[in-house]
Amino acid sequence: MWASSRIVATLVVLVVGCSSRAPCADRSGTYGVKYAVHSGNCGSIPEQTVTIGGDGDAVTTACTSKPSVSSDNCAVTVDVTCPDGTTSHGTITWDTAGASATGTLQLTSPICSGTYDVTYTRR
């Protein structure tokens, strides 16, 4: 099985974005993140706890993130690249309070690829 820590580090970067009903709150604080395998051969990823800073980012690795946030601050399109060639792309949609989000992320590494349904919940 592929080292889940690199997958987690890559996916944790994806926390900026909300939904298009009304402008969404900025997000900061501690969130639980659940990953459900949709398809692929990377395997399962355990639930994680991430801290999102006041800038909306949770980058804690050498990976780089190029998020694109919607005009209402509710959705983020993610583009993450890590030095080992691992990439992750997808869209996360937040509720208006910034308390929870769902999305789908595509992960590609030198040894596996997979699609994950992701859920963030404020703790």
N, C-alpha and C positions, 0 to 999 in steps of 0.2 A: 504494500500500500504506500502511496505517496505521502510524504511528510505533511501532515495536516497543518503544522504550524505555518508553513509558507502559504498554504491556501487561506488560512485564517487571516494572516497578516495582509494578504492581498485583498480579501473581502472586507476586512474591517475598515479599510480606507474609504469605503463607499457610503459614507454617512451624512452627506451634506443636505440633500434635497428636501414635499408635502402633497395634497390633491388640489384640483382646480376649482373648488367651490368658493373659497375666499382666500385672501392672502394667508399664508401659513406662518406660524411663529418660528423664530430662530430656535435652533436646537442646541442645547448644551446640557451636560449631566451624564449620568450613568444609564446605559441601555443594555438589556439582554438581547442577544442576537441568536436566532435559530436558523439553521440551514437544513433544508429538505432537498435531498437529491431528486432532481427531475429526470436527468439522464446523464450518461457519460460513464467514465471509468476511473474517476478520482476517488470515489468512495465517500463515506459520510464524513461530516465535519461536526465536532461536538459543539454544543451551545457555548457561546462566549459572552463575556462581559466587556463592554468597551466604554471608554469615557470620551465624550465629544466635548471639545473645548469651545470657548466663546466664538471662535472663527468657524465653527461647524465641522471641523476636520478632526479625524482620529488617526492620522498618519503617525505611526510609531516605528516604522521600518525604513529601509533604504528605498522602498518603492516610491514612485512618483504618481501623483494623481492629477488628472485634468478634468475635473467635474464641470458640468454645464448645468446650472440651476435655472429652472423655469422662472418666468417673470413674476409669478405669484409665490415663489419660494416653496412650492409644494412638491416638485419633482426634480430629481437630479439624474442626469445621464452620466454614467461613470465610465472612465477610461483610465485604468491603472496599469502601470508597467513596472516590473521589478528587475533588478540587475541580472537575475538568473534566467530571464526570458519569460517568466510567468506574466500573463496578462489577465485582466478581468474587465468585462464590459457589461453594461446593463442599465436598468432604470429602477430607481427607488422612489416610491410615492408615499409622502407623509400625510397624516391627518392634520387638520388646521391647528391643533394645539401643540403639535410636535411631540406627542406622547407615543405614537406608534407609526410604523411604516411597513410596507410590503413591497416586494419587487422580485425580479428575476435577473440573475447574474450568470454570465457565461465565463467560465474559467478555462484558460489554456496554459499548460506548462510544457516544458520539454518532454515530460513523460506521461501526461494524461490530459484529458479535457472533460469538462462536465458543465451541466446547467443546474443551478440551484434556485429554489424558491426561498426567499429570505424574509424574515420577520424581525423587526426591531420593536422592543417594548421598553418604555422608560421604567426604571426601578426606583 
